[in-house]
Structure formats: structure tokens, C-alpha cells
Amino acid sequence: MADRLVRNSSSLRAVPAPERAYGGALQPILPALLRGVIFISVLAAPFVAGLFAG
């Protein structure tokens, strides 16, 4: 019984494949960051236009 548990836990299928160092973590952040930049720029546009208008 112990042999079977050790053999199953050390199989390659039980170990998850590691993600790439930067690609896996950065990919979901970029669309959210882009949406944030667009949102802030839309909010700031009337104030910037007011500053330019004098």
C-alpha cells in the first residue's frame, strides 16, 4: 500500500507544469492595466480640455 502511494505521488502527471517566468504572470495583467489607463484618460479628458481652454 505504501509503495503504491509513493509511486503515485512521485509520478510526473501529479506535478503541475511550471509557467513561464514572466509570460504567465504578466499576460492577465496587461488587459486590466490597459483598461485602467483608458478609464483614467476618459475621466481626465474634460479637465485637460478645460486647462487648455483657459
Phi, psi and omega per residue, in radians:
M1 nan -0.786 3.132
A2 -1.139 -0.629 3.088
D3 -1.047 -0.726 -3.102
R4 -1.165 -0.712 3.138
L5 -1.135 -0.745 3.141
V6 -1.159 -0.730 -3.109
R7 -1.147 -0.725 -3.140
N8 -1.215 -0.674 -3.083
S9 -1.291 -0.402 -3.120
S10 -1.698 0.119 3.136
S11 -1.257 2.726 -3.092
L12 -1.205 -0.470 -3.131
R13 -1.222 -0.412 -3.119
A14 -1.379 -0.320 -3.095
V15 -1.650 2.125 3.139
P16 -1.209 2.572 3.124
A17 -1.261 2.311 3.140
P18 -1.219 2.510 3.092
E19 -1.330 2.855 3.030
R20 -1.149 2.709 -3.009
A21 -1.045 -0.859 -3.062
Y22 -1.959 -0.579 -3.060
G23 -1.098 -0.713 -3.113
G24 -1.229 -0.599 -3.092
A25 -1.521 -0.528 -3.033
L26 -1.488 -0.457 -3.029
Q27 -1.068 -0.779 3.121
P28 -1.265 -0.357 -3.067
I29 -1.349 -0.596 -3.038
L30 -1.071 -0.811 3.112
P31 -1.104 -0.673 3.113
A32 -1.158 -0.688 3.109
L33 -1.143 -0.727 3.119
L34 -1.119 -0.726 3.094
R35 -1.119 -0.652 3.100
G36 -1.126 -0.733 3.124
V37 -1.133 -0.738 3.121
I38 -1.133 -0.721 -3.137
F39 -1.096 -0.802 -3.137
I40 -1.153 -0.687 -3.133
S41 -1.178 -0.619 3.088
V42 -1.174 -0.687 3.106
L43 -1.184 -0.623 -3.074
A44 -1.453 -0.259 -3.046
A45 -1.021 -0.772 3.125
P46 -1.132 -0.606 3.136
F47 -1.238 -0.680 3.093
V48 -1.162 -0.706 3.099
A49 -1.122 -0.669 3.077
G50 -1.129 -0.653 3.097
L51 -1.161 -0.706 -3.139
F52 -1.236 -0.567 -3.127
A53 -1.267 -0.388 3.099
G54 1.691 nan nan
